[in-house]
């Protein structure tokens, strides 16, 4: 703001330059600013403004050109219902006036506001949605908005802005508004896509925290409880359990770091899926009254994403069984089925009604397990019934 528009280019080249500039960025505010500057430059206007509706009859954003920052601060906040400007958001037809003050909708200006004369207003519309309203005021005389002596419009020389906006100017701004609608729609879609990406990343981290860190903390709590019960009758074993608590706490911290920086669990890279599962099952067996066992066919190489998904599903299924089902026995099996690899986690605990769980929309763990399975081209089945235990099975295709 505060600088005069540059020398006005002419004809098709000027329009082309303006349209290219609008599509050169995908940031909504930058697109709005480019639309405003292009329109002001093309028509040789002293002042320009662009308002974005807030859905309640006023403006969520209001950009201006032709006044300094100091002048704009002195003008103060724009009233929410602002006469002719707000009317532009409701009325389809463009507004072209010899003097804006003669319009019955004109409601005056704040004391610091510059005095305007000729006025041209045009809505920016996409379908039935009003994306914005463009306002131009005070036009320099001469061909295509240039001063009659050939000089560029100069906001410091108000006597030059005595011309009227013409029907040709109106058509030019209409063309600009049509292309502005496309540029704005593209920019808004881009920003929404970026927001969705951020939301998906947040969901991924939430799943990582739930699927990995929660299980480690659960194991840590069980081990600590075991140590507390042994401290009087078997101090030596209690010390061993407390050492395991330290180890599990370090593992939980590592899993948290891995979830945040999108790394695979460190044990997978070091030991592979087979050994990692066996080690985690052994820890849970020592920490929990239920007999928890692991069996597996000879290890086979799997893609990294499949290994991680299988591990996370096993952790979630174990967590659910030991925390909620009160089983006496839990088995984790990692076997082959033809070229496929099958993970099976079964328990003899309380069980549940899968249909009732789905209807209630509960249990993030079940949703997460299904998402992990489908995310690596696999499938997940859950078989359970009240009093009959639970079987969670995940199958991933092999090479």
VMD Tcl script that draws the C-alpha trace (Angstrom):
set ca {
  {0.00 0.00 0.00}
  {0.99 3.62 -0.41}
  {2.82 3.33 -3.74}
  {1.30 4.42 -7.04}
  {0.52 1.73 -9.58}
  {3.23 1.22 -12.20}
  {3.01 2.53 -15.75}
  {-0.04 0.96 -17.34}
  {0.63 -1.64 -20.04}
  {-1.74 -1.69 -22.97}
  {-4.10 -4.09 -24.75}
  {-4.02 -7.85 -24.72}
  {-0.51 -8.01 -23.28}
  {-1.70 -6.21 -20.14}
  {-4.66 -8.55 -19.65}
  {-2.48 -11.60 -20.29}
  {0.12 -10.41 -17.78}
  {-2.59 -9.89 -15.15}
  {-4.12 -13.36 -15.69}
  {-0.72 -15.04 -15.55}
  {0.13 -13.20 -12.34}
  {-3.08 -14.40 -10.67}
  {-2.27 -18.03 -11.40}
  {1.37 -17.81 -10.36}
  {0.66 -18.44 -6.66}
  {-1.56 -20.80 -4.67}
  {-1.69 -18.75 -1.48}
  {-5.18 -17.26 -1.15}
  {-4.06 -13.91 0.24}
  {-1.41 -13.54 -2.47}
  {-4.03 -14.27 -5.15}
  {-6.35 -11.65 -3.64}
  {-3.57 -9.07 -3.61}
  {-2.63 -9.84 -7.22}
  {-6.26 -9.52 -8.38}
  {-6.55 -6.14 -6.69}
  {-3.27 -4.76 -8.02}
  {-3.94 -6.06 -11.53}
  {-7.38 -4.45 -11.67}
  {-6.10 -1.14 -10.35}
  {-3.22 -1.16 -12.81}
  {-5.32 -2.17 -15.82}
  {-7.84 0.61 -15.34}
  {-5.46 3.29 -14.06}
  {-7.46 3.68 -10.82}
  {-6.18 5.72 -7.93}
  {-7.78 3.48 -5.28}
  {-8.71 -0.16 -5.16}
  {-10.21 -2.53 -2.60}
  {-11.19 -6.18 -2.50}
  {-13.51 -7.61 0.14}
  {-14.05 -11.28 0.99}
  {-17.47 -12.03 2.50}
  {-17.81 -13.49 5.98}
  {-21.16 -15.15 5.30}
  {-23.04 -12.71 7.55}
  {-23.35 -9.72 5.26}
  {-19.94 -8.24 6.08}
  {-16.31 -8.85 5.20}
  {-13.92 -11.44 6.59}
  {-11.00 -9.82 4.73}
  {-10.66 -6.38 3.17}
  {-7.56 -5.46 1.14}
  {-6.84 -1.94 -0.07}
  {-4.48 -0.26 -2.53}
  {-3.69 3.44 -2.93}
  {-3.49 4.46 0.74}
  {-0.55 4.22 3.09}
  {-0.51 1.97 6.12}
  {-0.70 5.04 8.32}
  {-3.77 6.31 6.45}
  {-5.45 2.92 6.68}
  {-4.87 2.75 10.44}
  {-6.36 6.22 10.79}
  {-9.47 5.16 8.85}
  {-10.10 2.48 11.46}
  {-12.03 -0.80 11.25}
  {-14.46 -1.28 8.40}
  {-18.09 -1.38 9.60}
  {-19.56 -4.87 9.22}
  {-22.56 -3.58 7.28}
  {-20.99 -1.01 5.00}
  {-23.48 0.61 2.66}
  {-22.65 0.23 -1.01}
  {-19.72 -2.11 -0.39}
  {-21.82 -4.62 1.54}
  {-24.64 -4.24 -1.01}
  {-22.20 -5.40 -3.67}
  {-22.08 -8.81 -1.98}
  {-25.84 -9.21 -2.40}
  {-26.48 -7.72 -5.84}
  {-25.48 -9.49 -9.05}
  {-25.12 -6.48 -11.35}
  {-21.87 -4.52 -11.41}
  {-22.01 -0.91 -10.20}
  {-20.53 1.90 -12.30}
  {-21.01 5.44 -11.01}
  {-19.82 8.90 -12.03}
  {-19.67 9.81 -8.33}
  {-20.10 7.24 -5.56}
  {-21.59 9.90 -3.28}
  {-24.64 10.22 -5.54}
  {-25.71 6.60 -4.95}
  {-28.59 6.29 -2.42}
  {-26.75 3.43 -0.70}
  {-23.76 5.64 0.08}
  {-23.46 6.15 3.87}
  {-20.45 8.42 4.15}
  {-16.84 7.81 5.24}
  {-14.77 8.05 8.40}
  {-12.97 11.39 8.81}
  {-9.61 10.00 7.66}
  {-11.05 8.33 4.56}
  {-10.00 9.86 1.19}
  {-12.71 11.48 -0.90}
  {-13.69 9.26 -3.86}
  {-15.39 10.16 -7.09}
  {-15.87 7.75 -10.02}
  {-16.61 4.19 -8.87}
  {-16.67 0.71 -10.40}
  {-17.63 -2.38 -8.42}
  {-17.74 -6.00 -9.58}
  {-18.44 -9.24 -7.74}
  {-16.15 -12.28 -8.07}
  {-18.44 -15.31 -8.33}
  {-17.97 -19.06 -8.72}
  {-21.29 -20.71 -9.47}
  {-23.66 -19.50 -6.77}
  {-20.88 -18.58 -4.34}
  {-19.67 -15.01 -3.97}
  {-15.92 -15.19 -3.44}
  {-15.33 -11.48 -3.20}
  {-16.18 -7.98 -4.38}
  {-13.75 -5.75 -6.25}
  {-13.95 -1.95 -5.94}
  {-12.09 0.69 -7.97}
  {-12.33 4.44 -7.53}
  {-11.00 7.55 -9.27}
  {-9.77 7.02 -12.82}
  {-6.96 8.84 -14.60}
  {-7.99 10.34 -17.96}
  {-6.47 9.39 -21.28}
  {-6.34 6.11 -23.21}
  {-6.49 2.97 -21.06}
  {-6.26 4.92 -17.83}
  {-3.04 6.74 -18.62}
  {-2.80 10.43 -17.98}
  {-3.34 12.54 -21.09}
  {0.30 13.67 -21.03}
  {1.46 10.02 -21.13}
  {2.55 9.84 -17.49}
  {1.59 6.95 -15.28}
  {-1.24 7.52 -12.76}
  {0.12 9.29 -9.71}
  {-1.78 9.01 -6.42}
  {-0.05 12.23 -5.31}
  {-1.72 14.18 -8.14}
  {-5.48 13.86 -7.49}
  {-6.36 16.35 -10.25}
  {-5.43 13.64 -12.75}
  {-8.22 11.29 -11.54}
  {-11.13 13.07 -13.19}
  {-12.19 10.51 -15.81}
  {-15.17 8.17 -15.69}
  {-15.06 4.38 -15.85}
  {-16.41 3.25 -19.20}
  {-18.40 0.27 -20.44}
  {-15.11 -1.04 -21.83}
  {-13.58 -0.77 -18.36}
  {-16.53 -2.68 -16.96}
  {-16.08 -5.52 -19.46}
  {-12.38 -5.66 -18.74}
  {-13.01 -5.99 -14.99}
  {-15.70 -8.60 -15.69}
  {-13.14 -10.67 -17.60}
  {-10.65 -10.21 -14.79}
  {-13.26 -11.27 -12.21}
  {-14.11 -14.45 -14.14}
  {-10.47 -15.52 -14.17}
  {-10.02 -14.32 -10.60}
  {-12.77 -16.74 -9.54}
  {-10.82 -19.64 -11.09}
  {-7.55 -18.57 -9.48}
  {-9.19 -18.11 -6.08}
  {-10.98 -21.46 -6.29}
  {-7.71 -23.21 -7.14}
  {-5.91 -21.48 -4.27}
  {-8.66 -22.36 -1.80}
  {-8.62 -26.00 -2.94}
  {-4.85 -26.06 -2.52}
  {-5.05 -24.66 1.00}
  {-7.83 -27.09 1.94}
  {-5.75 -29.93 0.56}
  {-2.83 -28.78 2.67}
  {-5.09 -28.63 5.73}
  {-6.28 -32.18 5.01}
  {-2.68 -33.32 4.72}
  {-1.91 -31.78 8.10}
  {-5.02 -33.41 9.59}
  {-4.04 -36.79 8.17}
  {-0.55 -36.41 9.60}
  {-2.01 -35.60 12.99}
  {-4.22 -38.70 12.73}
  {-1.17 -40.78 11.79}
  {0.73 -39.59 14.82}
  {-2.32 -40.22 17.02}
  {-2.49 -43.77 15.73}
  {1.23 -44.23 16.22}
  {0.95 -43.00 19.79}
  {-2.07 -45.18 20.47}
  {-0.72 -48.29 18.75}
  {2.86 -48.14 19.96}
  {3.47 -45.96 22.99}
  {0.24 -46.91 24.76}
  {1.17 -50.59 24.62}
  {4.66 -49.91 25.97}
  {3.26 -47.82 28.81}
  {0.74 -50.55 29.55}
  {3.54 -53.12 29.80}
  {5.52 -50.72 31.96}
  {2.60 -50.31 34.36}
  {2.07 -54.07 34.64}
  {5.77 -54.64 35.30}
  {5.81 -51.92 37.95}
  {2.78 -53.50 39.63}
  {4.52 -56.88 39.62}
  {7.60 -55.35 41.23}
  {5.45 -53.76 43.94}
  {3.88 -57.10 44.87}
  {7.31 -58.80 45.05}
  {9.24 -56.18 46.99}
  {8.60 -57.78 50.40}
  {8.53 -61.50 49.65}
  {11.10 -61.67 46.83}
  {13.34 -58.55 46.78}
  {15.75 -60.04 44.25}
  {13.03 -60.65 41.70}
  {11.54 -57.23 42.46}
  {14.88 -55.64 41.56}
  {14.82 -57.53 38.25}
  {11.31 -56.27 37.54}
  {12.36 -52.69 38.33}
  {15.25 -53.04 35.90}
  {12.68 -54.11 33.31}
  {10.66 -50.98 34.12}
  {13.69 -48.88 33.24}
  {14.11 -50.76 29.98}
  {10.43 -50.39 29.06}
  {10.49 -46.67 29.84}
  {13.43 -46.24 27.46}
  {11.55 -48.23 24.80}
  {8.47 -46.03 25.23}
  {10.57 -42.90 24.78}
  {12.08 -44.38 21.61}
  {8.64 -45.28 20.24}
  {7.43 -41.75 20.91}
  {10.37 -40.31 19.02}
  {9.80 -42.74 16.16}
  {6.13 -41.82 15.92}
  {6.91 -38.12 15.71}
  {9.66 -38.40 13.11}
  {7.87 -41.16 11.15}
  {10.45 -43.87 11.76}
  {9.83 -47.59 12.02}
  {10.18 -49.09 15.49}
  {13.90 -49.45 16.08}
  {13.63 -53.13 17.04}
  {12.22 -53.98 13.60}
  {15.30 -52.68 11.84}
  {17.65 -54.33 14.31}
  {15.96 -57.71 14.91}
  {13.19 -58.17 12.35}
  {9.48 -58.80 12.91}
  {9.75 -62.39 14.16}
  {12.26 -61.61 16.94}
  {10.58 -58.32 17.88}
  {7.21 -59.99 18.38}
  {8.75 -62.83 20.35}
  {10.56 -60.39 22.67}
  {7.47 -58.28 23.29}
  {5.33 -61.33 24.01}
  {7.95 -62.55 26.48}
  {7.84 -59.24 28.35}
  {4.04 -59.37 28.60}
  {4.12 -62.98 29.76}
  {6.40 -62.02 32.65}
  {4.34 -58.98 33.57}
  {0.82 -60.39 33.37}
  {-0.94 -63.33 35.07}
  {-2.17 -64.65 31.71}
  {0.05 -67.15 29.95}
  {1.19 -65.25 26.83}
  {3.04 -67.21 24.14}
  {4.45 -66.76 20.68}
  {4.90 -69.27 17.86}
  {6.02 -68.66 14.33}
  {7.06 -70.27 11.10}
  {10.62 -69.58 9.94}
  {10.95 -65.86 9.23}
  {10.42 -64.58 5.68}
  {11.39 -61.22 4.23}
  {8.52 -58.74 4.08}
  {8.29 -55.12 2.90}
  {9.02 -52.65 5.69}
  {5.49 -51.23 5.66}
  {3.96 -54.71 6.07}
  {6.29 -55.57 8.95}
  {5.39 -52.39 10.80}
  {1.66 -52.86 10.20}
  {1.78 -56.46 11.46}
  {3.69 -55.40 14.56}
  {1.28 -52.55 15.36}
  {-1.77 -54.79 14.92}
  {-0.21 -57.44 17.18}
  {0.52 -54.81 19.83}
  {-3.02 -53.45 19.68}
  {-4.62 -56.89 19.85}
  {-2.42 -57.88 22.80}
  {-3.20 -54.61 24.56}
  {-6.95 -55.13 24.14}
  {-6.83 -58.75 25.31}
  {-4.70 -58.20 28.42}
  {-6.35 -54.97 29.48}
  {-10.01 -55.68 28.76}
  {-10.63 -59.42 28.39}
  {-9.13 -60.92 31.60}
  {-7.82 -64.01 29.75}
  {-5.93 -66.96 31.20}
  {-4.05 -67.53 27.93}
  {-3.09 -65.44 24.91}
  {-1.27 -66.74 21.84}
  {0.45 -64.76 19.08}
  {1.20 -66.70 15.90}
  {3.04 -65.53 12.79}
  {2.63 -68.14 10.06}
  {2.55 -68.67 6.31}
  {-0.54 -69.33 4.25}
  {0.69 -70.05 0.73}
  {2.52 -66.89 -0.31}
  {0.71 -64.81 2.32}
  {1.83 -64.03 5.88}
  {-0.77 -64.38 8.62}
  {-0.73 -62.83 12.08}
  {-3.15 -64.37 14.56}
  {-3.71 -63.13 18.12}
  {-6.14 -65.29 20.10}
  {-7.27 -65.23 23.71}
  {-9.71 -67.13 25.93}
  {-10.99 -64.01 27.66}
  {-14.36 -62.33 28.04}
  {-14.91 -61.61 24.36}
  {-17.38 -59.05 23.00}
  {-20.06 -58.52 20.36}
  {-18.34 -57.01 17.27}
  {-21.66 -55.79 15.84}
  {-22.46 -53.89 19.04}
  {-19.01 -52.30 19.04}
  {-19.43 -51.13 15.43}
  {-22.92 -49.80 16.12}
  {-21.67 -47.83 19.11}
  {-18.83 -46.33 17.04}
  {-16.29 -47.07 19.78}
  {-12.86 -48.67 20.03}
  {-10.24 -46.67 18.18}
  {-8.04 -49.75 18.32}
  {-10.27 -51.80 16.00}
  {-10.52 -48.96 13.51}
  {-6.77 -48.43 13.62}
  {-6.06 -52.13 13.05}
  {-8.32 -52.24 9.99}
  {-6.73 -49.09 8.57}
  {-3.26 -50.53 9.04}
  {-4.21 -53.78 7.32}
  {-5.83 -52.16 4.30}
  {-3.00 -49.63 4.11}
  {-0.54 -52.40 3.17}
  {-2.91 -54.35 0.91}
  {-3.97 -56.80 3.59}
  {-7.18 -57.69 5.34}
  {-8.21 -57.95 8.97}
  {-10.86 -60.16 10.56}
  {-12.06 -60.09 14.14}
  {-14.00 -63.04 15.58}
  {-15.45 -62.76 19.06}
  {-18.51 -63.39 21.18}
  {-19.30 -62.71 24.82}
  {-17.65 -65.37 26.96}
  {-15.89 -67.06 24.03}
  {-12.66 -65.12 23.66}
  {-11.38 -63.18 20.65}
  {-9.36 -63.99 17.55}
  {-7.76 -61.13 15.56}
  {-6.27 -62.22 12.26}
  {-4.39 -60.09 9.74}
  {-3.25 -61.45 6.39}
  {-0.87 -59.66 4.04}
  {0.00 -60.83 0.51}
  {3.46 -62.22 -0.15}
  {5.73 -62.03 -3.13}
}
mol new
graphics top color blue
foreach p $ca { graphics top sphere $p radius 0.5 }
foreach p [lrange $ca 0 end-1] q [lrange $ca 1 end] { graphics top cylinder $p $q radius 0.2 }
display resetview
